């Protein structure tokens, strides 16, 4: 069976997040870094956040950062533990979202924007996770697809909001809607279009094939208009 499915930005984040709840080995210690898709992951894990679970995002026409944040979430056997006792190791799982996704020779690559002069979570945890051999998963949707990577640092004269550096992930497993369709519904997915207006701005269209296409259509219908993000409390 085949189906054509339009996923809104919200729908894609829900899809990726829900699939990650099935894909991540929660018997291990899991560090969930700040990020909007990770905010959806916490939602599907039944973990409520008082504020937007992100260090920054593009909002109000700016490269924006959050003024107040929840404590980073680290899970041990599915339960929250104190971050002060956490030192990432080879046995841990590190989940870090991205701000850019592109393809090189058929393989996915990703990068993250850093407004922090020390590199934020990338500098503080991703580098450690990579060095120590932790399992790194990078959830990112195709709304963030770019033609190719352009490296930039914060050394610019002007910026609409925060000055950012784009930092490329050099290791880690990229987990997009393509992987999510497979994990959740055992469907093969291909992208057929992108774009939309009103509540479908940033949408991506997929052709999916397999036995459980009806479940995937019902999932999209349920979550495409479900925005769980608390979009307040920004610097700009």
C-alpha positions in Angstrom: 0.0 0.0 0.0 1.1 3.6 -0.7 0.0 6.9 0.8 0.9 10.6 0.4 1.3 12.3 3.7 1.8 16.0 4.4 3.5 16.6 7.7 3.4 20.1 9.3 6.4 21.2 11.3 4.5 20.1 14.4 3.5 16.8 12.9 7.1 16.0 11.9 8.4 16.8 15.4 5.7 14.6 16.9 6.6 11.8 14.5 10.3 12.0 15.2 9.8 12.3 18.9 7.3 9.4 19.2 9.6 7.2 17.1 12.5 8.1 19.4 10.6 6.8 22.4 10.6 3.4 20.7 14.2 3.6 19.4 16.2 4.9 22.3 17.5 2.3 24.8 16.2 3.8 28.1 17.8 1.1 30.1 20.9 3.3 29.6 21.5 6.8 31.0 20.1 9.2 28.5 21.0 12.9 28.2 18.3 14.9 26.4 19.9 18.2 25.3 17.9 21.4 24.8 16.0 21.6 21.5 12.5 22.0 20.2 12.3 18.4 18.8 13.6 17.2 22.1 10.8 19.2 23.8 8.4 17.0 21.8 10.4 13.9 22.9 9.8 14.9 26.6 6.1 15.4 25.9 5.8 11.9 24.5 7.8 10.5 27.5 5.2 12.2 29.8 7.7 14.7 31.1 6.2 18.2 31.5 8.4 21.3 31.1 7.4 24.7 32.6 9.3 26.6 29.9 10.3 26.0 26.3 12.9 23.3 26.4 15.4 25.0 24.1 18.4 27.2 24.4 17.3 29.1 21.4 15.3 29.1 18.2 14.2 31.3 15.3 11.2 33.3 16.5 9.9 36.9 16.4 11.9 37.4 13.2 15.2 36.9 15.1 17.9 34.4 15.9 16.6 34.1 19.4 17.8 32.7 22.7 15.8 31.8 25.8 16.2 34.0 29.0 15.2 31.2 31.4 15.4 27.5 31.0 14.5 24.2 32.6 17.2 22.1 34.0 18.6 19.7 31.4 16.9 16.3 31.6 19.0 13.2 32.2 17.2 9.9 32.6 18.4 6.8 34.3 16.2 3.7 33.7 13.5 6.2 32.4 13.6 8.3 35.6 15.0 11.9 35.9 18.3 12.1 37.8 20.2 15.1 39.1 22.4 16.7 36.4 25.0 17.6 39.0 25.8 13.9 39.3 26.1 13.3 35.6 29.3 12.8 33.7 28.8 11.5 30.2 30.4 8.1 29.4 30.6 5.5 26.6 27.6 3.7 28.1 25.4 6.7 27.8 23.0 8.1 25.1 23.2 11.7 24.0 20.3 13.3 22.1 21.1 16.6 20.4 18.9 18.4 17.9 20.1 20.3 14.9 19.3 23.5 13.0 20.5 22.4 9.5 20.2 19.2 7.5 21.7 18.5 4.2 22.8 15.6 2.0 26.3 14.7 0.7 26.6 11.7 -1.7 23.3 10.4 -0.4 24.2 10.6 3.3 22.6 13.0 5.8 24.6 15.6 7.6 23.6 18.1 10.2 24.8 21.2 12.0 23.6 23.3 15.0 23.5 27.0 15.7 25.4 28.2 18.7 24.8 31.7 20.2 26.9 30.9 23.3 30.5 32.0 23.0 31.6 28.7 24.5 29.6 26.6 22.1 26.7 25.8 24.4 25.6 22.2 24.6 27.8 21.4 21.6 30.9 22.6 23.3 30.0 21.4 26.8 28.6 17.9 26.1 28.6 16.9 22.4 32.4 17.1 22.2 32.7 15.0 25.4 30.1 12.5 24.1 32.0 12.2 20.8 35.4 11.8 22.5 34.2 9.2 25.0 32.2 7.1 22.5 28.7 7.8 23.7 25.8 6.8 21.4 24.8 10.1 19.8 21.4 10.6 18.1 20.6 13.8 16.2 16.9 14.3 15.7 16.1 16.8 12.9 13.2 17.3 10.4 13.4 18.2 6.7 11.9 21.6 7.4 15.6 22.4 8.2 16.9 21.1 4.8 19.6 23.3 3.3 21.4 22.8 -0.1 24.9 22.5 1.5 26.8 23.5 4.6 28.1 27.0 5.0 30.4 27.4 8.0 30.0 30.7 9.9 31.2 32.0 13.2 29.9 34.8 15.5 32.4 37.3 14.0 29.9 39.3 12.0 29.1 43.0 12.0 25.3 42.8 12.3 22.7 40.1 13.1 18.9 39.9 13.3 19.0 38.9 17.0 21.8 36.8 18.4 25.1 36.3 16.5 25.5 32.6 15.8 28.1 30.0 14.8 27.1 27.1 12.7 28.8 24.0 14.1 28.9 20.8 12.1 28.3 17.4 13.7 31.2 15.2 12.8 29.8 12.0 14.3 26.3 10.8 15.4 23.3 9.1 14.0 20.9 11.5 12.2 17.2 10.6 12.9 14.7 12.3 10.5 11.1 11.6 9.4 12.5 9.0 7.1 13.9 6.9 10.0 10.8 7.7 12.1 8.3 6.3 9.6 10.4 3.1 9.5 10.6 2.8 13.3 7.0 3.6 14.1 5.1 2.1 11.2 7.7 0.0 9.2 7.2 2.3 6.2 9.6 3.3 3.5 9.4 7.0 3.0 10.5 9.4 0.3 10.1 13.2 0.1 8.0 14.5 -2.7 7.5 18.2 -1.9 7.9 21.0 0.7 6.2 24.2 1.7 2.7 25.5 2.5 0.8 28.5 3.9 -0.8 29.3 7.2 -0.6 26.4 9.6 1.1 24.3 6.9 4.1 26.7 6.5 7.3 24.6 6.5 5.4 21.4 5.7 7.0 18.4 3.9 5.2 15.9 1.8 6.1 12.2 1.8 5.3 9.2 -0.2 5.2 6.2 2.1 4.9 2.5 1.3 4.1 -0.5 3.4 1.3 -2.3 5.2 0.6 0.3 7.9 0.1 3.4 5.8 -3.4 4.0 7.3 -1.8 4.3 10.8 0.6 6.9 9.5 -2.1 8.9 7.9 -4.1 8.8 11.2 -1.0 9.9 13.1 -0.5 12.9 10.8 -4.2 13.9 11.1 -3.9 13.7 14.9 -0.7 15.7 15.4 -0.3 18.1 12.5 -2.1 20.9 14.4 -0.7 20.0 17.8 1.8 22.6 18.9 3.1 21.9 22.4 5.8 24.5 22.6 5.7 27.3 25.1 6.9 30.2 22.9 7.6 33.0 25.4 10.5 34.3 27.4 13.0 35.2 24.6 15.8 37.7 24.6 14.6 39.5 21.5 
